[in-house]
Amino acid sequence: MSPEKYSVTFQQPASSSTTDKPPGDVELGLPRSSGALDELPAISAYSSFTAVDESASLSEFSITARVKGYLQEQIDTGNSDLILIVCSFISGVIDSAAFNAWGSFASMQTGNVVFLALGVSGQPPEPQLRWAKSLIAIATFIAAVLFFTIASRLLGPLRRSTLLASFTLQTAAILASSILVETGVVDSQIAASNKGIHWLQMVPITLLAFQAAGQIVTSRMVQVEEIPTVVLTTVLADLLIDPRLVTKVNPVRNRRIATALALFSGAMLSGGLTKLVGLSCSLWLAAGIKGVITICWAFWRPKGDVARPHACFWS
């Protein structure tokens, strides 16, 4: 095929005369209508193209945006008291196990304050340095309350992502304690705790006190203050002080009673499991329940849906 057959010659000014190929489909030997050069981009025979699936890109963007928006939703606090009652059960399980094995509380700081005060006065003589465990638990709890409070206020206390992050951390803390006990890194024998302090026991006590702080901060953020989840003294006092104690409809009273029963049941069950199976079983149970709560927050009703009271079947 002769190259002259498809060449196009342009007449240049008198100063010079050149032969050139116009861009686009003329280079490929295809005719082009007049005015097309102004309407279409020049296409070279050596050009390369990348196919872009616009619908796929938009779909990916929409999924990402939906997930982000879902996580940033404000949750509806209706029925959140059920979550807190279950958290009270977890506190009973953990405190029963911790005190039984290590002679210190993880959630109930009133008991730890008493142990610390006894330590200052040199009592009891055995086991030695029990007050150190209590001091570490108290310090961890205080620091964790500040951490969860500040983080919740910065991120949005009722955001789905905030609650998911909070309870994921709490679950991880219990899981780590369970693994330490299960693998034998931390001694869980009651007799060992009575012989003196084992500093490795500070690790699970610290972790469990950390997660307990997350629970009580959550109870304040969802504004169900009658369920602190970690202590019963004020719950029982407020229950008996309530002037509407014997009225037929009193959801606040019902929640307080449920909280007391939940914590007692958790402590009793933990004691039985520790006796029959071992301490790690109680911690695994607490971790599993806390994990289920975390999943519940992922699917909790967003704010703006049909409004409901804190627990419809308690009213």
C-alpha contacts under 8 A as a table, 3 or more apart, distances in Angstrom:
res1	aa1	res2	aa2	distance
1	M	5	K	7.86
2	S	5	K	5.63
2	S	6	Y	7.89
3	P	6	Y	5.94
3	P	7	S	6.56
4	E	7	S	5.15
6	Y	29	G	5.89
7	S	21	K	7.00
8	V	19	T	7.29
8	V	20	D	7.04
8	V	21	K	6.30
8	V	22	P	7.88
9	T	18	T	7.64
9	T	19	T	5.10
9	T	20	D	6.51
9	T	21	K	7.73
10	F	18	T	7.12
10	F	19	T	6.15
10	F	20	D	7.06
11	Q	17	S	6.50
11	Q	18	T	7.44
12	Q	15	S	7.77
12	Q	16	S	6.17
12	Q	17	S	5.03
12	Q	18	T	6.62
13	P	16	S	5.94
13	P	17	S	6.88
14	A	17	S	7.06
21	K	26	V	7.33
21	K	27	E	6.31
22	P	26	V	6.20
22	P	27	E	6.61
23	P	26	V	6.44
23	P	27	E	6.21
23	P	42	A	5.46
23	P	43	I	6.54
23	P	44	S	6.49
24	G	27	E	5.91
24	G	28	L	7.48
24	G	41	P	7.62
24	G	42	A	4.48
24	G	43	I	4.11
24	G	44	S	5.35
24	G	45	A	7.67
25	D	28	L	5.01
25	D	29	G	6.52
25	D	30	L	5.40
25	D	31	P	7.08
25	D	32	R	7.04
25	D	42	A	7.85
25	D	43	I	6.44
25	D	44	S	7.31
25	D	45	A	7.91
26	V	29	G	4.98
26	V	30	L	5.11
26	V	31	P	5.97
26	V	32	R	6.75
27	E	30	L	7.38
27	E	44	S	7.27
27	E	45	A	7.07
28	L	45	A	6.64
32	R	36	A	6.56
32	R	37	L	7.93
33	S	36	A	5.64
34	S	37	L	7.37
35	G	38	D	5.53
35	G	39	E	6.73
36	A	39	E	4.99
36	A	40	L	5.97
37	L	40	L	5.72
37	L	41	P	7.13
37	L	42	A	7.29
38	D	41	P	7.76
43	I	47	S	6.77
44	S	47	S	5.12
53	D	56	A	5.41
53	D	57	S	6.49
54	E	57	S	5.18
54	E	58	L	6.22
55	S	58	L	5.13
55	S	59	S	6.03
56	A	59	S	4.97
56	A	60	E	6.12
57	S	60	E	5.16
57	S	61	F	6.15
58	L	61	F	5.04
58	L	62	S	6.05
59	S	62	S	5.11
59	S	63	I	6.24
60	E	63	I	5.24
60	E	64	T	6.29
61	F	64	T	5.21
61	F	65	A	6.09
62	S	65	A	5.03
62	S	66	R	5.99
63	I	66	R	5.07
63	I	67	V	6.18
64	T	67	V	5.24
64	T	68	K	6.15
65	A	68	K	5.12
65	A	69	G	6.01
66	R	69	G	5.06
66	R	70	Y	5.95
67	V	70	Y	5.00
67	V	71	L	6.22
68	K	71	L	5.28
68	K	72	Q	6.28
69	G	72	Q	5.09
69	G	73	E	6.32
70	Y	73	E	5.33
70	Y	160	R	7.64
71	L	159	R	7.04
71	L	160	R	5.21
71	L	161	S	4.90
72	Q	159	R	5.55
72	Q	160	R	6.04
72	Q	161	S	6.15
73	E	159	R	5.50
73	E	160	R	5.82
73	E	161	S	8.00
73	E	302	P	6.30
73	E	303	K	7.41
74	Q	158	L	5.23
74	Q	159	R	4.48
74	Q	160	R	6.11
74	Q	302	P	5.80
74	Q	303	K	5.39
75	I	158	L	5.74
75	I	159	R	6.12
75	I	160	R	5.98
75	I	300	W	6.57
75	I	301	R	6.02
75	I	302	P	4.21
75	I	303	K	4.84
76	D	300	W	7.50
76	D	301	R	5.75
76	D	302	P	5.08
76	D	303	K	4.15
76	D	304	G	7.29
76	D	305	D	7.71
76	D	307	A	7.70
77	T	80	S	5.24
77	T	222	V	5.95
77	T	303	K	7.71
77	T	310	H	6.59
78	G	81	D	7.63
78	G	307	A	7.12
78	G	308	R	5.22
78	G	309	P	5.02
78	G	310	H	4.06
78	G	311	A	6.47
79	N	82	L	5.69
79	N	83	I	7.59
79	N	308	R	7.46
79	N	309	P	6.52
79	N	310	H	4.02
79	N	311	A	4.28
79	N	312	C	7.02
80	S	83	I	5.24
80	S	84	L	6.65
80	S	222	V	7.31
80	S	310	H	5.93
80	S	311	A	7.34
81	D	84	L	4.97
81	D	85	I	6.16
81	D	224	V	6.60
81	D	227	I	7.52
81	D	255	R	7.53
81	D	310	H	5.78
81	D	311	A	6.46
82	L	85	I	5.14
82	L	86	V	6.40
82	L	310	H	7.95
82	L	311	A	6.85
83	I	86	V	5.24
83	I	87	C	6.28
83	I	293	I	6.93
84	L	87	C	4.77
84	L	88	S	6.24
84	L	215	Q	7.68
84	L	219	S	6.71
84	L	227	I	6.55
84	L	228	P	7.89
84	L	229	T	6.27
85	I	88	S	5.02
85	I	89	F	6.56
85	I	227	I	7.07
85	I	229	T	6.89
85	I	255	R	7.72
85	I	258	A	6.80
85	I	259	T	5.27
85	I	262	A	6.54
86	V	89	F	5.00
86	V	90	I	6.42
86	V	262	A	6.98
87	C	90	I	4.91
87	C	91	S	6.26
87	C	215	Q	6.90
87	C	229	T	5.87
87	C	290	K	7.62
88	S	91	S	5.01
88	S	92	G	6.38
88	S	227	I	7.93
88	S	228	P	7.90
88	S	229	T	4.23
88	S	230	V	6.25
88	S	259	T	6.12
88	S	260	A	7.96
88	S	262	A	5.96
88	S	263	L	5.06
88	S	266	G	7.95
89	F	92	G	5.14
89	F	93	V	6.40
89	F	229	T	7.99
89	F	259	T	7.72
89	F	262	A	4.60
89	F	263	L	4.43
89	F	264	F	7.42
89	F	265	S	6.74
89	F	266	G	4.70
89	F	267	A	7.63
90	I	93	V	5.04
90	I	94	I	6.17
90	I	263	L	7.28
90	I	266	G	6.29
90	I	286	A	5.54
90	I	289	I	7.56
90	I	290	K	7.69
91	S	94	I	5.16
91	S	95	D	5.88
91	S	107	S	6.35
91	S	212	A	7.29
91	S	229	T	6.80
91	S	230	V	5.87
91	S	263	L	6.46
91	S	266	G	7.26
91	S	267	A	7.86
92	G	95	D	5.41
92	G	96	S	5.93
92	G	262	A	7.57
92	G	263	L	4.47
92	G	264	F	6.22
92	G	265	S	7.15
92	G	266	G	4.41
92	G	267	A	4.16
92	G	268	M	7.82
92	G	270	S	7.64
93	V	96	S	5.46
93	V	97	A	6.30
93	V	263	L	7.62
93	V	266	G	4.48
93	V	267	A	4.68
93	V	268	M	7.64
93	V	269	L	6.95
93	V	270	S	4.90
93	V	271	G	7.91
93	V	282	S	6.46
93	V	283	L	7.65
93	V	286	A	6.71
94	I	97	A	5.17
94	I	98	A	5.97
94	I	106	A	7.10
94	I	107	S	7.73
94	I	208	L	7.63
94	I	267	A	7.50
94	I	270	S	7.51
94	I	282	S	7.20
94	I	283	L	6.69
94	I	286	A	7.02
95	D	98	A	5.06
95	D	99	F	5.92
95	D	105	F	5.34
95	D	106	A	5.66
95	D	107	S	6.18
95	D	108	M	7.28
95	D	267	A	7.08
96	S	99	F	5.52
96	S	100	N	5.96
96	S	105	F	7.90
96	S	267	A	4.99
96	S	268	M	7.67
96	S	270	S	6.16
96	S	271	G	6.31
97	A	100	N	5.16
97	A	101	A	6.08
97	A	267	A	7.78
97	A	270	S	6.15
97	A	271	G	6.68
97	A	274	T	6.96
97	A	279	L	6.19
97	A	282	S	6.80
97	A	283	L	7.75
98	A	101	A	5.36
98	A	102	W	5.47
98	A	103	G	6.69
98	A	104	S	6.04
98	A	105	F	5.87
98	A	106	A	6.60
98	A	205	I	7.30
99	F	102	W	5.36
99	F	103	G	4.27
99	F	104	S	4.63
99	F	105	F	5.36
100	N	103	G	6.02
100	N	190	I	6.56
100	N	271	G	7.82
101	A	188	S	5.38
101	A	189	Q	5.94
101	A	190	I	4.71
101	A	193	S	6.74
101	A	279	L	7.40
102	W	188	S	7.10
102	W	190	I	6.85
102	W	193	S	5.53
102	W	201	Q	7.02
103	G	130	R	7.14
103	G	193	S	6.88
104	S	112	N	6.61
104	S	130	R	7.58
104	S	133	K	6.38
104	S	134	S	5.97
104	S	205	I	7.77
105	F	108	M	5.80
105	F	109	Q	6.83
105	F	111	G	6.80
105	F	112	N	6.19
105	F	134	S	7.26
105	F	137	A	7.50
105	F	205	I	7.77
106	A	109	Q	7.27
106	A	137	A	6.31
106	A	205	I	5.90
106	A	206	T	7.57
106	A	208	L	5.54
106	A	209	A	4.53
106	A	212	A	7.14
107	S	208	L	7.42
107	S	209	A	5.67
107	S	212	A	5.32
107	S	213	A	7.62
107	S	230	V	5.41
107	S	231	V	7.61
108	M	111	G	6.04
108	M	112	N	7.07
108	M	230	V	5.73
108	M	231	V	5.72
109	Q	112	N	4.85
109	Q	113	V	6.08
109	Q	137	A	7.75
109	Q	138	I	6.23
110	T	113	V	5.17
110	T	114	V	6.45
111	G	114	V	5.14
111	G	115	F	6.33
112	N	115	F	5.02
112	N	116	L	6.08
112	N	131	W	7.83
112	N	134	S	4.75
112	N	135	L	7.20
112	N	137	A	7.47
112	N	138	I	6.89
113	V	116	L	5.01
113	V	117	A	6.14
113	V	134	S	6.95
113	V	135	L	7.70
113	V	138	I	7.55
114	V	117	A	5.10
114	V	118	L	6.20
115	F	118	L	5.08
115	F	119	G	6.19
115	F	130	R	7.22
115	F	131	W	5.56
115	F	134	S	6.47
116	L	119	G	5.02
116	L	120	V	6.46
116	L	130	R	7.84
116	L	131	W	4.50
116	L	132	A	7.34
116	L	134	S	5.93
116	L	135	L	6.27
117	A	120	V	5.19
117	A	121	S	6.67
117	A	131	W	7.71
118	L	121	S	5.19
118	L	122	G	6.26
118	L	123	Q	4.95
118	L	124	P	6.78
118	L	131	W	7.41
119	G	122	G	4.87
119	G	123	Q	5.33
119	G	124	P	7.07
119	G	129	L	7.20
119	G	130	R	7.19
119	G	131	W	5.05
120	V	123	Q	7.48
120	V	131	W	7.88
122	G	125	P	6.59
123	Q	126	E	7.82
124	P	127	P	7.06
124	P	128	Q	7.71
125	P	128	Q	6.11
126	E	194	N	7.07
126	E	195	K	7.65
126	E	196	G	7.51
127	P	130	R	6.15
127	P	193	S	7.40
127	P	194	N	5.20
127	P	195	K	5.98
127	P	196	G	5.12
127	P	197	I	7.38
128	Q	195	K	7.81
128	Q	196	G	5.30
128	Q	197	I	6.64
129	L	132	A	5.38
129	L	133	K	7.41
129	L	196	G	7.03
129	L	197	I	6.13
130	R	133	K	5.53
130	R	134	S	6.76
130	R	196	G	7.74
130	R	197	I	6.65
131	W	134	S	5.03
131	W	135	L	6.06
132	A	135	L	5.03
132	A	136	I	6.22
133	K	136	I	5.27
133	K	137	A	6.19
133	K	202	M	6.50
133	K	205	I	7.73
134	S	137	A	5.07
134	S	138	I	6.11
135	L	138	I	5.16
135	L	139	A	6.12
136	I	139	A	5.13
136	I	140	T	6.02
136	I	202	M	7.42
136	I	206	T	6.93
137	A	140	T	5.18
137	A	141	F	6.08
137	A	205	I	6.34
137	A	206	T	5.72
137	A	209	A	5.87
138	I	141	F	5.11
138	I	142	I	6.23
138	I	209	A	7.77
139	A	142	I	5.24
139	A	143	A	6.22
140	T	143	A	5.18
140	T	144	A	5.95
140	T	206	T	6.04
140	T	209	A	6.26
140	T	210	F	6.11
141	F	144	A	5.08
141	F	145	V	6.10
141	F	209	A	5.31
141	F	210	F	5.60
141	F	212	A	7.38
141	F	213	A	5.69
142	I	145	V	5.24
142	I	146	L	6.46
142	I	213	A	7.71
143	A	146	L	5.24
143	A	147	F	6.19
144	A	147	F	4.84
144	A	148	F	6.05
144	A	210	F	5.38
144	A	211	Q	7.88
144	A	213	A	5.68
144	A	214	G	7.16
145	V	148	F	5.33
145	V	149	T	5.93
145	V	210	F	7.97
145	V	213	A	5.07
145	V	214	G	6.67
145	V	217	V	6.60
146	L	149	T	5.15
146	L	150	I	6.02
147	F	150	I	5.45
147	F	151	A	6.00
148	F	151	A	5.16
148	F	152	S	5.85
148	F	166	S	7.44
148	F	213	A	7.51
148	F	214	G	6.01
148	F	217	V	6.66
149	T	152	S	5.22
149	T	153	R	6.24
149	T	217	V	6.35
150	I	153	R	5.24
150	I	154	L	6.16
151	A	154	L	5.17
151	A	155	L	6.03
152	S	155	L	5.26
152	S	156	G	5.46
152	S	157	P	4.49
152	S	162	T	6.41
153	R	156	G	5.17
153	R	157	P	5.51
154	L	157	P	7.86
155	L	159	R	7.43
155	L	162	T	6.28
156	G	159	R	5.39
156	G	162	T	6.65
157	P	162	T	6.38
157	P	163	L	7.43
157	P	221	M	5.99
157	P	222	V	7.99
158	L	162	T	6.90
158	L	163	L	6.97
158	L	221	M	7.11
158	L	222	V	7.13
159	R	162	T	5.20
159	R	163	L	6.51
160	R	163	L	5.36
160	R	164	L	6.11
160	R	297	W	6.62
160	R	298	A	6.79
161	S	164	L	5.02
161	S	165	A	6.04
162	T	165	A	5.20
162	T	166	S	6.11
163	L	166	S	5.02
163	L	167	F	6.11
163	L	294	T	7.80
163	L	297	W	6.74
164	L	167	F	5.43
164	L	168	T	5.90
164	L	294	T	5.85
164	L	295	I	7.87
164	L	297	W	6.21
164	L	298	A	6.71
165	A	168	T	5.08
165	A	169	L	6.24
166	S	169	L	5.35
166	S	170	Q	6.38
166	S	214	G	6.67
167	F	170	Q	4.81
167	F	171	T	5.98
167	F	214	G	7.50
167	F	290	K	7.19
167	F	291	G	7.61
167	F	293	I	7.54
167	F	294	T	5.43
168	T	171	T	5.12
168	T	172	A	6.10
168	T	291	G	7.28
168	T	294	T	6.29
169	L	172	A	5.05
169	L	173	A	6.19
169	L	211	Q	7.36
170	Q	173	A	5.16
170	Q	174	I	6.51
170	Q	210	F	7.44
170	Q	211	Q	4.47
170	Q	212	A	7.74
170	Q	214	G	6.84
170	Q	290	K	7.47
171	T	174	I	5.29
171	T	175	L	6.11
171	T	211	Q	7.60
171	T	287	A	5.56
171	T	288	G	7.93
171	T	290	K	5.58
171	T	291	G	5.75
171	T	294	T	8.00
172	A	175	L	4.96
172	A	176	A	6.05
172	A	287	A	7.83
173	A	176	A	5.23
173	A	177	S	6.38
173	A	207	L	5.20
173	A	208	L	6.42
173	A	210	F	7.50
173	A	211	Q	6.39
174	I	177	S	5.09
174	I	178	S	6.15
174	I	207	L	6.85
174	I	208	L	6.17
174	I	211	Q	7.43
174	I	283	L	6.66
174	I	284	W	7.75
174	I	286	A	7.19
174	I	287	A	5.37
175	L	178	S	4.98
175	L	179	I	6.22
175	L	283	L	7.53
175	L	284	W	6.96
175	L	287	A	5.70
176	A	179	I	5.18
176	A	180	L	6.27
176	A	204	P	7.64
176	A	207	L	7.82
177	S	180	L	5.15
177	S	181	V	6.34
177	S	203	V	7.64
177	S	204	P	4.82
177	S	207	L	6.82
177	S	208	L	7.42
177	S	283	L	7.34
178	S	181	V	5.28
178	S	182	E	5.91
178	S	280	S	5.50
178	S	283	L	5.35
178	S	284	W	5.92
178	S	287	A	7.99
179	I	182	E	4.96
179	I	183	T	5.92
179	I	280	S	7.86
180	L	183	T	5.51
180	L	184	G	6.29
180	L	185	V	5.22
180	L	186	V	5.64
180	L	204	P	7.55
181	V	184	G	5.16
181	V	185	V	6.13
181	V	186	V	5.16
181	V	187	D	6.72
181	V	188	S	6.54
181	V	279	L	7.44
181	V	280	S	5.75
182	E	185	V	7.77
182	E	280	S	5.56
183	T	186	V	7.82
184	G	187	D	6.10
184	G	188	S	7.96
185	V	200	L	7.85
186	V	200	L	5.93
186	V	201	Q	5.88
187	D	192	A	7.25
187	D	201	Q	7.18
188	S	192	A	7.61
188	S	193	S	7.97
188	S	279	L	6.50
189	Q	192	A	5.41
189	Q	193	S	6.87
190	I	193	S	5.35
190	I	194	N	6.64
191	A	194	N	5.27
191	A	195	K	6.75
192	A	195	K	5.42
192	A	196	G	7.22
193	S	196	G	5.74
193	S	197	I	6.33
193	S	198	H	7.13
194	N	197	I	7.98
197	I	201	Q	8.00
198	H	201	Q	5.60
198	H	202	M	7.66
199	W	202	M	5.47
199	W	203	V	7.87
200	L	203	V	5.72
200	L	204	P	7.97
201	Q	204	P	5.97
201	Q	205	I	6.44
202	M	205	I	5.08
202	M	206	T	5.88
203	V	206	T	5.23
203	V	207	L	6.29
204	P	207	L	4.97
204	P	208	L	5.97
205	I	208	L	5.24
205	I	209	A	6.08
206	T	209	A	5.20
206	T	210	F	6.15
207	L	210	F	5.07
207	L	211	Q	6.50
208	L	211	Q	5.29
208	L	212	A	6.27
209	A	212	A	5.08
209	A	213	A	6.48
210	F	213	A	5.43
210	F	214	G	6.88
211	Q	214	G	5.15
211	Q	215	Q	6.73
212	A	215	Q	5.26
212	A	216	I	6.77
212	A	230	V	6.93
213	A	216	I	5.48
213	A	217	V	6.27
214	G	217	V	5.26
214	G	218	T	6.21
215	Q	218	T	5.18
215	Q	219	S	6.43
215	Q	228	P	7.85
215	Q	229	T	6.64
215	Q	230	V	7.78
216	I	219	S	5.03
216	I	220	R	6.51
216	I	228	P	5.35
216	I	229	T	6.06
216	I	230	V	6.85
217	V	220	R	5.21
217	V	221	M	6.23
218	T	221	M	4.96
218	T	222	V	6.19
219	S	222	V	5.50
219	S	223	Q	6.11
219	S	224	V	5.47
219	S	225	E	6.04
219	S	227	I	6.63
219	S	228	P	6.06
219	S	229	T	7.56
220	R	223	Q	4.84
220	R	224	V	6.20
220	R	225	E	5.73
220	R	228	P	7.84
221	M	224	V	7.90
224	V	227	I	6.01
224	V	228	P	7.96
225	E	228	P	6.04
226	E	235	V	6.53
226	E	252	V	7.13
226	E	255	R	7.44
226	E	256	R	6.42
227	I	235	V	7.25
227	I	255	R	7.24
227	I	256	R	6.60
227	I	259	T	6.55
228	P	231	V	6.44
228	P	235	V	7.95
229	T	259	T	7.31
231	V	234	T	7.36
231	V	235	V	7.50
232	L	235	V	4.89
232	L	236	L	6.00
232	L	260	A	6.47
233	T	236	L	5.50
233	T	237	A	6.28
234	T	237	A	4.97
234	T	238	D	5.87
235	V	238	D	5.31
235	V	239	L	6.05
235	V	256	R	6.02
235	V	260	A	7.55
236	L	239	L	4.99
236	L	240	L	6.39
236	L	256	R	7.38
236	L	260	A	7.63
237	A	240	L	5.41
237	A	241	I	6.13
238	D	241	I	5.00
238	D	242	D	5.96
239	L	242	D	5.47
239	L	245	L	7.04
239	L	253	R	6.07
239	L	256	R	6.46
239	L	257	I	7.63
240	L	245	L	6.89
241	I	245	L	7.77
242	D	245	L	5.24
242	D	253	R	7.70
244	R	247	T	5.32
244	R	250	N	7.05
245	L	250	N	7.44
245	L	253	R	6.56
247	T	250	N	6.39
249	V	315	S	5.92
250	N	253	R	5.47
250	N	254	N	6.42
250	N	314	W	7.97
250	N	315	S	6.33
251	P	254	N	4.95
251	P	255	R	6.14
251	P	311	A	7.89
251	P	314	W	5.31
251	P	315	S	4.79
252	V	255	R	5.18
252	V	256	R	6.37
253	R	256	R	5.20
253	R	257	I	6.32
254	N	257	I	5.19
254	N	258	A	6.12
254	N	314	W	6.33
255	R	258	A	5.02
255	R	259	T	6.05
255	R	314	W	7.37
256	R	259	T	5.06
256	R	260	A	6.33
257	I	260	A	5.27
257	I	261	L	6.26
258	A	261	L	5.16
258	A	262	A	5.96
259	T	262	A	5.07
259	T	263	L	6.21
260	A	263	L	5.39
260	A	264	F	6.17
261	L	264	F	5.14
261	L	265	S	5.94
262	A	265	S	5.12
262	A	266	G	6.10
263	L	266	G	5.14
263	L	267	A	6.23
264	F	267	A	5.24
264	F	268	M	6.15
265	S	268	M	5.13
265	S	269	L	6.03
266	G	269	L	5.20
266	G	270	S	6.02
267	A	270	S	5.13
267	A	271	G	6.19
268	M	271	G	5.19
268	M	272	G	6.43
269	L	272	G	5.17
269	L	273	L	6.18
270	S	273	L	5.07
270	S	274	T	5.98
270	S	282	S	5.42
271	G	274	T	5.20
271	G	275	K	6.21
272	G	275	K	5.17
272	G	276	L	6.15
273	L	276	L	5.16
273	L	277	V	5.44
273	L	278	G	6.30
273	L	279	L	7.28
273	L	281	C	6.57
273	L	282	S	6.22
274	T	277	V	5.50
274	T	278	G	4.11
274	T	279	L	4.67
274	T	280	S	7.69
274	T	281	C	6.97
274	T	282	S	6.57
275	K	278	G	6.05
275	K	279	L	7.99
277	V	281	C	6.50
278	G	281	C	5.80
278	G	282	S	7.46
279	L	282	S	5.54
279	L	283	L	6.68
280	S	283	L	5.08
280	S	284	W	6.08
281	C	284	W	5.13
281	C	285	L	6.20
282	S	285	L	5.11
282	S	286	A	6.32
283	L	286	A	5.05
283	L	287	A	6.12
284	W	287	A	5.04
284	W	288	G	6.08
285	L	288	G	5.17
285	L	289	I	6.30
286	A	289	I	5.29
286	A	290	K	6.13
287	A	290	K	5.12
287	A	291	G	6.06
288	G	291	G	5.06
288	G	292	V	6.35
289	I	292	V	5.11
289	I	293	I	6.39
290	K	293	I	5.06
290	K	294	T	6.36
291	G	294	T	5.03
291	G	295	I	6.46
292	V	295	I	5.11
292	V	296	C	6.25
293	I	296	C	4.92
293	I	297	W	6.50
294	T	297	W	5.35
294	T	298	A	6.80
295	I	298	A	5.14
295	I	299	F	6.95
296	C	299	F	5.42
296	C	300	W	5.92
297	W	300	W	4.90
301	R	305	D	7.08
302	P	305	D	6.29
304	G	307	A	7.14
308	R	311	A	7.63
308	R	312	C	6.85
309	P	312	C	5.66
311	A	314	W	5.46
311	A	315	S	7.02
312	C	315	S	5.81
